[in-house]
């Protein structure tokens, strides 16, 4: 199994990246403030209006280091990609499956089943650990509804129906998300999912974490030789990594939502870490992003035992492990795609 390396996050808008030998040079106002060996990195993610030299871009491409640019909100802008990995036969088979509604539905059903299963797991863990702080009857009723959605998505006959099940399940899940926030209720109130742009602190955290996780999925799919732009659930759209958006569904609850709840409930972030714009949008401050990314990087290093592979792997390697399993299924090495289903 591939090992996780470091991710270099650039959050200061005045930073410029360049190359010196085997090192990435970090400069601010034309003064070098740090240099980091490239062999320690698997990814560079830059937020804001930062730049990088063509020499560094070329080196990252040749070394297989992902170089991604996002805006200050964490919304994906572009990714520099070098030589395509994998063989053409794998991708040709991927395209055949994507073009076949029945074959692609088999994968999509499992991915959405994984999403719903993990949502149930997070709710059950909250009910178990905080029984006296929640409405147990409400949580029980909602998990019963999600269990019913889980059963339906396994046998659903079409993608439109699957999207309906997924949307309904997401609505049920998010209807109790605010009840899983126990601290700082004045600053962190969740009244529903909103995005592009997020309108409150909780949604700003969720959107930021989803963007990071989707970027990880995109890099993982490229690493195993799959085309991240050809999805099985999300429709094709120029510039959209549809398969990465499909894959990230499995990780929303256990990797992103749980992480966001931890940040809030342990007071690792506060209301002071957010900025509200004139258009009503909310973004994290520079300090808030640094706190988030430091904790995110530490989270990625924690180990779990993968339920299907039965191996200990870091959380940060989950997108890669699932991308690898998806590639194996497409090649015909396994009978079905095993979605990530985690018991919280």
Protein Blocks (a to p, Z undefined) as FASTA:
>chain_A
ZZdddddddfbfkbccddehjaccddeehiafbdcdfklpcbdcdehjddcdfklmmmmm
mnopacddddfkopafbdcddddedjfklmmmmmmmmmpmklmmmmmmmmmmmmmmmmmm
mmmmmmmmmmmlccfklmmmmmmmmmmmmmmmmmpcbfklmmmmmmmmmmmmmmmmmmmp
mghklmmccfbdcehiafbfklmmmmmmmmmmmmmmmmmmmmnopafkbcfkbccdehia
fklmmmmmmmmmmmmmmmmmmmmmnomacfklpccdfkopacddfklmmmmmmmmmmmmm
pccddfklopacdfklmmmmmmmmmmmmmnopafbdcdddddZZ
